Amino acid sequence: MAQITKDTIIGDILDIAPETAPVFMSIGMHCLGCPASRGETVEQACMVHGVDVDALLAEINKLVPAAQ
C-alpha cells in the first residue's frame, strides 16, 4: 500500500491496518465505528481534535507497513 497521507480516509486505514485504532483513540477519536469518523480524512480528524497532522501521520505510517 502507498503511504498514508492527510487525504486518506480513516475508514480505509482502519480496514487495512486495524492496529492503528489505538493511535486514533489516543487523539480523542473514541467512536471509530461511527460513520462520521470513518468517513473523515486524516487532516479533517486532526483539525477537529487539535492534533498536528504530520505527527499523527508519522505514527500511523510506522504501523501500516507492519500490517502488510
C-alpha positions as CSV (number, residue, x, y, z in Angstrom):
1,M,0.0,0.0,0.0
2,A,1.1,3.6,-0.6
3,Q,1.9,5.8,2.3
4,I,-1.0,7.2,4.3
5,T,-1.4,10.9,3.6
6,K,-3.5,13.7,5.1
7,D,-6.2,13.0,2.4
8,T,-6.5,9.3,3.3
9,I,-9.9,8.3,4.7
10,I,-9.7,7.0,8.2
11,G,-12.1,4.1,7.5
12,D,-9.8,2.9,4.7
13,I,-6.8,3.0,7.1
14,L,-8.7,1.0,9.7
15,D,-9.8,-1.6,7.1
16,I,-6.2,-2.3,6.0
17,A,-4.5,-1.7,9.4
18,P,-6.8,-2.1,12.3
19,E,-3.8,-1.9,14.7
20,T,-3.8,1.8,14.0
21,A,-7.0,2.2,16.1
22,P,-5.2,2.9,19.3
23,V,-3.4,5.8,17.6
24,F,-6.7,7.4,16.7
25,M,-8.1,6.7,20.1
26,S,-5.1,8.5,21.7
27,I,-6.1,11.7,19.9
28,G,-9.7,11.5,21.2
29,M,-11.4,9.7,18.3
30,H,-13.3,7.3,20.6
31,C,-16.1,6.4,18.2
32,L,-14.2,4.9,15.4
33,G,-17.1,2.8,14.3
34,C,-19.5,5.7,13.7
35,P,-19.9,6.7,10.0
36,A,-18.8,10.3,10.6
37,S,-15.4,9.4,12.0
38,R,-14.8,6.6,9.4
39,G,-15.5,9.0,6.6
40,E,-13.2,11.7,7.7
41,T,-9.8,12.3,6.2
42,V,-6.8,12.2,8.5
43,E,-6.5,16.0,8.0
44,Q,-10.1,16.6,9.0
45,A,-9.8,14.5,12.1
46,C,-6.7,16.4,13.1
47,M,-8.4,19.7,12.7
48,V,-11.4,18.6,14.8
49,H,-9.2,17.2,17.6
50,G,-6.4,19.8,17.5
51,V,-3.7,17.4,16.6
52,D,-0.6,18.0,14.4
53,V,-1.4,16.2,11.1
54,D,2.3,15.5,10.4
55,A,2.9,13.9,13.8
56,L,-0.2,11.7,13.5
57,L,0.8,10.6,10.0
58,A,4.3,9.7,11.3
59,E,2.8,7.4,13.9
60,I,0.3,5.8,11.6
61,N,2.9,5.2,8.8
62,K,5.1,3.4,11.3
63,L,2.3,0.9,11.8
64,V,0.8,0.5,8.4
65,P,3.8,-1.3,6.7
66,A,3.7,-3.8,9.6
67,A,0.2,-4.8,8.5
68,Q,1.2,-5.9,5.1
